[in-house]
């Protein structure tokens, strides 16, 4: 293998993307593996809108295949997804430029941890955790600023995620992630990257 993956999971709005950018590593955005909005297999909420926070709205196998390709080849073609348009708008080539680690982050990141362990791809798995109200406010202001969905959808979704956050974190821990605040996560990953590089099989 050329590289191993650092998985960064956590609730929507918890600071995963901001943390990943600070690390200075190549980042695979796992949210780009959402299904298109026209996909008939998308799960739906009782109100009739798509449940974008359900793992069934995400292409698990495609995301895992991209991680495995990056680990073995050091580069991969990955999709570009536009949340406001509910679909892919293109592809781009992600290259690790010889780095021994890269980050894979997204709200479903925890769903691929066990398989990454089984395939020898995982370097670390972290779940970013904050106070629930902090995460709620960050998520709502971001989603409104980026016009991701109509405001009433964003508010209702935000309140649902506020209540669900403890379960989301517990689920990530159950699947192999270590929960920690953003700054502790940054320090932990920085120590890993700065340390000796393990031999790859």
WOTABEL-V313007 format. One record per residue. OMEGA is omega in degrees with one decimal (* if undefined). BURIAL is b if it has 16 or more other C-alpha atoms within 10 Angstrom, else e. D_CENTER is the distance of its C-alpha to the mean C-alpha in Angstrom with 2 decimals. Layout:
omega=OMEGA burial=BURIAL d_center=D_CENTER
omega=OMEGA burial=BURIAL d_center=D_CENTER
This chain:
omega=177.5 burial=b d_center=22.16
omega=-174.0 burial=b d_center=21.48
omega=171.2 burial=b d_center=18.25
omega=-172.0 burial=b d_center=15.87
omega=171.2 burial=b d_center=12.13
omega=-177.6 burial=b d_center=10.70
omega=177.1 burial=b d_center=7.58
omega=179.0 burial=b d_center=6.15
omega=178.2 burial=b d_center=5.39
omega=179.3 burial=b d_center=7.50
omega=175.4 burial=b d_center=9.15
omega=180.0 burial=b d_center=8.92
omega=-176.2 burial=b d_center=10.97
omega=178.9 burial=b d_center=10.81
omega=-178.8 burial=b d_center=10.55
omega=-176.6 burial=b d_center=7.26
omega=179.4 burial=b d_center=8.09
omega=177.5 burial=e d_center=11.66
omega=-177.2 burial=b d_center=11.46
omega=178.7 burial=b d_center=9.90
omega=-178.5 burial=e d_center=12.71
omega=-174.1 burial=e d_center=15.27
omega=179.1 burial=b d_center=14.95
omega=178.3 burial=e d_center=16.48
omega=171.5 burial=b d_center=14.67
omega=-175.1 burial=b d_center=13.47
omega=170.9 burial=b d_center=9.80
omega=179.6 burial=b d_center=8.20
omega=-176.2 burial=b d_center=6.09
omega=176.5 burial=b d_center=4.74
omega=175.4 burial=b d_center=5.92
omega=179.3 burial=b d_center=9.07
omega=171.1 burial=b d_center=9.74
omega=170.7 burial=b d_center=10.93
omega=174.0 burial=b d_center=14.61
omega=-177.7 burial=b d_center=17.28
omega=179.0 burial=b d_center=18.92
omega=-177.3 burial=e d_center=22.09
omega=-177.1 burial=e d_center=20.83
omega=-178.9 burial=e d_center=23.23
omega=-179.3 burial=e d_center=21.00
omega=176.0 burial=b d_center=18.61
omega=-177.4 burial=b d_center=18.95
omega=176.0 burial=e d_center=20.80
omega=179.0 burial=e d_center=21.61
omega=-179.8 burial=e d_center=25.32
omega=176.1 burial=e d_center=25.73
omega=-179.3 burial=e d_center=25.09
omega=180.0 burial=e d_center=21.88
omega=176.3 burial=e d_center=18.79
omega=-177.2 burial=b d_center=16.48
omega=178.2 burial=b d_center=13.13
omega=177.0 burial=b d_center=11.71
omega=180.0 burial=e d_center=13.19
omega=178.0 burial=b d_center=11.61
omega=177.2 burial=b d_center=14.67
omega=-169.6 burial=b d_center=13.45
omega=-179.3 burial=b d_center=10.96
omega=-176.6 burial=b d_center=12.33
omega=-175.3 burial=b d_center=11.41
omega=178.5 burial=e d_center=14.21
omega=179.7 burial=e d_center=13.52
omega=179.4 burial=b d_center=10.04
omega=178.7 burial=b d_center=11.84
omega=178.2 burial=e d_center=14.78
omega=178.0 burial=b d_center=13.16
omega=-178.7 burial=b d_center=12.02
omega=177.9 burial=b d_center=15.56
omega=178.3 burial=b d_center=17.20
omega=-179.6 burial=b d_center=15.76
omega=-175.0 burial=b d_center=16.90
omega=-175.3 burial=b d_center=20.28
omega=-179.7 burial=e d_center=21.10
omega=176.8 burial=b d_center=19.28
omega=-179.1 burial=b d_center=18.37
omega=170.7 burial=b d_center=17.06
omega=-176.9 burial=e d_center=17.28
omega=-176.6 burial=b d_center=14.00
omega=170.4 burial=b d_center=14.00
omega=-175.3 burial=b d_center=13.99
omega=177.3 burial=b d_center=13.22
omega=-176.1 burial=b d_center=15.15
omega=-178.0 burial=b d_center=14.11
omega=-180.0 burial=e d_center=17.67
omega=176.8 burial=e d_center=19.17
omega=179.5 burial=b d_center=17.08
omega=177.3 burial=b d_center=17.00
omega=180.0 burial=b d_center=16.59
omega=179.0 burial=e d_center=18.85
omega=177.4 burial=e d_center=18.99
omega=172.1 burial=e d_center=17.69
omega=-179.4 burial=e d_center=17.67
omega=176.8 burial=e d_center=18.31
omega=-179.3 burial=b d_center=15.85
omega=179.3 burial=b d_center=18.10
omega=179.2 burial=b d_center=17.72
omega=175.7 burial=e d_center=21.36
omega=-179.1 burial=e d_center=22.34
omega=-177.9 burial=e d_center=19.90
omega=179.6 burial=b d_center=19.50
omega=168.5 burial=b d_center=15.88
omega=-177.6 burial=b d_center=12.67
omega=169.4 burial=b d_center=9.11
omega=-175.6 burial=b d_center=6.07
omega=179.4 burial=b d_center=2.95
omega=-175.5 burial=b d_center=1.08
omega=176.7 burial=b d_center=4.45
omega=-175.6 burial=b d_center=5.52
omega=-178.2 burial=b d_center=4.41
omega=-175.6 burial=b d_center=7.88
omega=-178.9 burial=b d_center=9.56
omega=-175.3 burial=b d_center=10.04
omega=-176.3 burial=b d_center=11.21
omega=179.5 burial=b d_center=14.78
omega=175.9 burial=e d_center=15.22
omega=176.1 burial=b d_center=14.08
omega=-177.3 burial=e d_center=16.65
omega=-178.7 burial=e d_center=19.21
omega=178.1 burial=e d_center=19.02
omega=-175.2 burial=b d_center=19.26
omega=-168.0 burial=b d_center=16.12
omega=171.3 burial=b d_center=14.47
omega=-177.7 burial=b d_center=15.49
omega=175.8 burial=b d_center=13.62
omega=-174.8 burial=b d_center=11.04
omega=171.7 burial=b d_center=10.61
omega=-179.6 burial=b d_center=9.82
omega=-175.3 burial=b d_center=10.60
omega=176.3 burial=b d_center=13.55
omega=168.9 burial=b d_center=16.05
omega=-174.1 burial=e d_center=19.04
omega=-178.6 burial=b d_center=18.21
omega=176.7 burial=e d_center=20.37
omega=179.4 burial=e d_center=18.74
omega=179.3 burial=b d_center=15.28
omega=-177.2 burial=b d_center=17.19
omega=179.0 burial=e d_center=19.09
omega=-178.0 burial=e d_center=16.35
omega=-176.7 burial=b d_center=14.41
omega=-179.4 burial=b d_center=17.76
omega=177.1 burial=e d_center=19.11
omega=-175.6 burial=e d_center=16.14
omega=176.4 burial=b d_center=16.16
omega=-179.9 burial=e d_center=19.96
omega=-176.8 burial=e d_center=20.15
omega=177.3 burial=e d_center=18.08
omega=-175.2 burial=e d_center=19.98
omega=178.6 burial=b d_center=17.00
omega=174.5 burial=e d_center=19.27
omega=-175.8 burial=e d_center=22.78
omega=-178.0 burial=e d_center=23.22
omega=177.2 burial=e d_center=24.44
omega=-178.8 burial=e d_center=21.38
omega=-179.7 burial=b d_center=19.10
omega=179.9 burial=b d_center=21.44
omega=177.4 burial=e d_center=21.73
omega=-178.9 burial=b d_center=18.02
omega=178.8 burial=b d_center=17.68
omega=176.1 burial=e d_center=20.49
omega=-179.0 burial=e d_center=19.14
omega=176.0 burial=b d_center=15.82
omega=179.6 burial=b d_center=18.08
omega=-174.5 burial=e d_center=20.03
omega=-170.5 burial=e d_center=17.25
omega=178.3 burial=b d_center=15.28
omega=179.0 burial=e d_center=17.33
omega=178.8 burial=e d_center=16.73
omega=-179.7 burial=b d_center=12.93
omega=179.0 burial=b d_center=13.22
omega=178.6 burial=e d_center=16.03
omega=179.3 burial=b d_center=14.23
omega=178.0 burial=b d_center=11.49
omega=178.8 burial=b d_center=14.59
omega=-178.1 burial=e d_center=16.45
omega=172.4 burial=b d_center=14.07
omega=179.8 burial=b d_center=14.43
omega=174.9 burial=b d_center=12.29
omega=-178.2 burial=b d_center=14.51
omega=176.5 burial=b d_center=14.33
omega=177.5 burial=b d_center=15.45
omega=-174.0 burial=e d_center=15.92
omega=-176.1 burial=b d_center=14.42
omega=176.7 burial=e d_center=17.64
omega=178.0 burial=e d_center=18.00
omega=178.5 burial=b d_center=14.56
omega=-179.9 burial=b d_center=15.66
omega=-178.2 burial=e d_center=18.98
omega=-178.7 burial=e d_center=17.79
omega=177.9 burial=b d_center=15.71
omega=177.3 burial=e d_center=18.57
omega=-179.9 burial=e d_center=21.03
omega=-176.7 burial=e d_center=19.34
omega=-177.3 burial=b d_center=19.26
omega=-177.4 burial=e d_center=22.78
omega=178.5 burial=e d_center=24.21
omega=-179.4 burial=e d_center=25.81
omega=179.9 burial=e d_center=23.87
omega=175.0 burial=e d_center=24.19
omega=-178.9 burial=e d_center=26.18
omega=177.8 burial=e d_center=24.30
omega=* burial=e d_center=25.76
